[in-house]
């Protein structure tokens, strides 16, 4: 089917099918906007996270690491590191190295320190998961919206066949065409959303693992200082 045939087919669709196609088009455009923006964001997050780990492994003290990471605006590791570092400061008369770190307040427990890191990590993951629900909704709902158009097209076909004096293909063709195009649009909206959602979930899960690793690193520093 060439482009002109497709345009002609769209013009011949029934009002109900046009509503179905309009709904699917909205789902598709919106989901593609989310896909492109989320893919760009996660790409920047991955790059900044790689830089963060290089800085963290090579850093001699928290102040040096924090200063070096100020330009990393996209990685969720930075805010979690800052949340832990805010509870830590050097002992009196000592330099601010990992071997001389202590909690800012003597009353802060290891459990409190851990909860602070967990809350910061959860907040960052929540930010990364924004608008993911719409992709999941599109993946689940779009095929059923298309199925509704399919069922309606089949009903139209049978109605045309019942009203026709002679059972011919011409009597059922318009309804069948409506059914097929609704199905195609439903799949067109759903398939990219499914693929993108699964890929984003995988990437965010990996970032969650990196956040867990960072929390363990920060807890290790706190434990070495007698917390």
ABEGO torsion letter per residue (X at the ends): XBAAAAAAAAAABBAAAAAAAAAAAAAAAAAAAAAAAAAAAAAAAAAAAAAAAAAAAABABAAAAAAAAAABAABAAAAAAAAAAAABBBBBGBBBBAAABBBABAABBAAAAAAAAAAAAAAAAAAAABGAAAAAAAAAAAAAAAAAAAAAAAAAAAAAAAABABBBAAAAAAAAAAAAAAAAAAAAAAAAAAAAAAAAAAAAAAAAAAAAAAAAAAAAAAAAAGX
